Amino acid sequence: MSLTIIIPLKNEEVAIINTLRYFEESWIINIDHEILLIDDFSIDKTCEKITAFNSTALSYRIIKNKKKGLGSAITVGIDNSSKEFVSIFMADLSDDITDLKKYYDTIQEKKLDAVFGSRFIDNSNVSNYPISKYYFNRIANNIIKVIFLNRYNDYTNAFKIYKREVLLSLYPIVSENFNVFLELPLKIISRKFTYKITPISWKGRKDGHSKFDLKELGSKYIFTLLYCFLEKLLLKK
């Protein structure tokens, strides 16, 4: 069994070395893995920092994004992945690598197509979540939950794991920004792939600056929601 970890990067010079060290000191080094660092047109020293970093334990490489935007970065990562399973992990270390181990074990043992983490169910743990972002998240995710008649309640969370072949079957990926993290699970659900929901931990960023802009992204999430809902209707025919 093997794992690709996609880490999208945009101006992460402050955080990226801590992120790589975090993986270097984890269980990841004991499995067949690759870490794909997708540079989304950074204008700081992110790439220089990665190039200067030296590790014999980690298998990692930088790949330049082809078109500006997080959606494109994720697509480039999937295109360049070579392992059986693929997980998206954000560079800010908001997610917990012990949860990634749980994902990796679960998707294999249960023979699933995906595992979705939720920060908002029993046994989950969230700290330092910006209050405005929290309320937007809860309102939006509960609306989506009702529209899609599904019990999942954290669609917009980036941190999930998928079979690579399943991700490829979801193409084309149409979302340009953070809304890509809504598109992927909605397509998994609508197309009736198998998945499991599990509690995870999440903590607010300590290093660098968040790229999430609530005002800018509202319309993009609505576009993705409508697109996926239309697909759901067409799949019923």
N, C-alpha and C positions, 0 to 999 in steps of 0.2 A: 504494500500500500504506500501511496506517496501523496505529497501535499504541495501545492503552489500557494504562496501567500502574496497577494497583490497589495502593495502599499502605494497609493497615489500621493504625489508630493507637489506642493506648490509653495515655494519660499519657506522651507522647513529647516533652515540652517541651524536654528537654535535647538530643535528637538531631535533631528535625525540620528545623531550619534548615540544618544541615550536609547533610542528605539532599537538600533542595531545591537547595542550591548545587551538590551533586554532580551532579545532573541538569542544572542550568543550564550547567555547564561541559563537558557531554558531547555526543556525537553526536545525542542525542535531539532537540535543538532544530532539527536540520536535516531532520526528517521530520514527517509529519502525525501528531501525537500528542495525547494527553490524559493527565493524571495525576489520578486520582481518589483523594483523601485521605479515607478512610472513618473517621470519628471514632466509636470504640466506647465512648461514654459516658465520655470523659476527665473527670477532676476537677481537672486541673492547668491550665496555661496553653497547652496544645498548640494549640488553635484560635486563641487570641489571637496566638500567635507566627506562625502561618500567615497570618492576616489582615494582620499588620504587614509581612510579607515582600512585597517588590515586585520582580516580574520581568516584563519585556516579552518575554523569549525563551521562557518556559515557558507551556504551556497547562495550568492546574491549577485544581481547585476542591475545597472541603470538602463532604462529604456526611455527614449524621448517620445513624448506624446506627439501624435500626428496633427491634431487639431485641438485648439484651446478648449478646455472644459473637462470637468470631472467625468462626465459620461463617456467621452472619448478616451480618457485615461483608463477607465475600467475596461472598455472594449479592447484597447491595445494590450492590456494585461492579460485578458482572456485569450486573445489571439496568440500571444507569445507563451502561454502556459503549456507545460508538457506533462504535468502530473495528473493523477486520477481525480483528485479532489482540489477544489479551489476555494480559498477564503479571502475576503477583503478585510484588511486590518488598517485602521487609520494611524497616521504617524504620530498623533498627539498622545498615544498611549492611554486613551480614554477607556479602552477595553482591556480585559484581563486575559493573559495568555493561558491561564489555567482553564478558562472557559473554552478557549480554542482546543485544548486537549480533550475536553468533554465533547465538543462538536466532532472532532476527528474520530474519537472512539465510538460515538453514537451513530454517525452516518455509516460506519463500517459494520458495526454489530447488528444494527437494525435493517441494514441494506436499504437505506433511504436515498432519495434524490437530493434532499436538502435538510439542513437543520437551521431553524430560526431562533435566535435569542430574543428574549423579551426582558426589558428593564422594569416592567410594570406588572409582574405577577408575583405570587407567593415565592419567597426565598430569593428574589432578586435584590440587588443592592445598588442604590444610586446616591452619589454625593456630588456636591458642587454643580448642580445643574442650574444654568441661568433661568431665572423665574419666568421671563417672557417666552423663552424658547420652550420651557416646560409646558406652559399653558397652551401654546400653539400646537405642540406635539400631541398633548392629550386630546384636544378638541379634534384635530385633524385625523388622528388615528382612530378615534371612536366613530367619526363619520364614515371613514373608509370601511371600518368593521361592519357597520350597518349596511352600507351599499353593497358590499360583497358577501354579506350573510356568512361571515367567517369569524371564528373566535379569536384569531390572532389580533394583538393590540399594539404592535410595535413595528409596523411595516417600514417606517422611514429609517430605522436603525441600519447602519451600513454593515455591521458585523454579523455575517452569516457564513455558512459553508454550503457548497454545492458540488455535485458531480460535474466534472468539466464537460462531459458530453451533453449534459442537460443544459448547461449555460449556453453552449453553442447552438442548441436547438431553439433558444429564445430569440435568436437574431431575427430581424435587425433590432438593435438597442437604439431607441429613438430619443431618450432623455439626455439632455446636455449637461446637467449639473447634479446637485445632490438628489434631485428627483429620480436619478437612476436607481437609487436604493429603494424607491417605491416600486418602480417598474419591475424589477427582477422578482420579488416575492409575489406580486400580483399575477404575473405570468405563470409562475410555478403553481399557484393555487388554481387559476382559471383553467390551466391545461391538465389539471388533476395529477400532477406529479406527487410523489409521496414525500412527506416532510414531518418533522417533529418540532414542537415548541418547547424551549427550555429556559429556565431563569438564568440571567447573567448579571454580572456586576458592571458598573459604569462610573467613571469619575471625570470631573471636569478637567480640561486642559490646564497644565501648569506652565509649559514652555511654549513660546511662540504665540501666534494669534489665530483665532478661528477664522475660517474662510466662509462660514455660514452667514448669509445675509437674508434675514427674514423677509424684508420688504421686496427684495429682488426675486426671491425664490417662490413666492406665493403663487404667481401665475404659472410658473413652470410645473409645480405640483398639480395644479388644476388640469393642465394640459395632459400630464401623464395619467392622472386619474381617469379623465374622459377617454383617453386612448385605450387604456386597459379595460375600462368598462365596455367600450364598443367591441373590443376583441372578445370579451366574455359573452356578449350577446351573439356575436357571429359564430362563436364556437358551439352555441346551443342549436344552431340551425343545421 
